[in-house]
Amino acid sequence: MTRQEPRQGSDALRGGWLIKRREFVYPGSFDPLTKGHVNVVSRAAQLCDILHVVILTNPSKKPAFTVEQRMEMAKLCLSKWDNIRVDSYQGLLVDYMREKSIHVVVRGLRSESDFRFETEMAATNALMYPEYETILLPSKTDYSFTSSSMVREVASYGGDISKMVPPEILPMVEERFKQSEQ
Ligand code: PNS
């Protein structure tokens, strides 16, 4: 507890004391959101007061869904948790975090190859933003091999993606790939 100015809509004043809320960012391309992402969100949301699910651009991937569609899908799937905020940002993750005064990022970890990428990302971001900290949550075994790129590939061949995609957005994802088949 510290005596400070509260940030708008973020910290809480109780009896003159500022109670700092623990806020984490869960960043990703979420193109589209998968059941694996939802599982990470459900666990990360219990570790903090507010979890910001932030849709960013991964320059090495060409998105299948617009940022607006990805925001809509995230909101549809994540509205049952009242401590989750869905947001998007064009730019560096660390700039978003600096703007919001948030230091902690949560990422899901499926495999050894994820570990390599995640440690590179953590180290690079920490060079730009020394307060940057990463929490890696190992994925539930059911979702160890679920990824947005697998969803896109299976869906583009008209395959069954129902075990990988949350039911709330299944029709939207199927529809998107039906269009590209035509
Ligand atoms: O879901 P993804 O594609 O693994 O997420 C990667 C993402 C979007 C979090 C990462 O590419 C990112 O942070 N993009 C924003 C630009 C940035 O900050 N790049 C430098 C750190 S890797």
Boltz pocket constraint, residues with backbone or C-beta under 6 A from the ligand:
constraints:
  - pocket:
      binder: B
      contacts: [[A, 27], [A, 28], [A, 29], [A, 30], [A, 56], [A, 57], [A, 58], [A, 59], [A, 61], [A, 91], [A, 92], [A, 93], [A, 94], [A, 121], [A, 124], [A, 125]]
      max_distance: 6.0
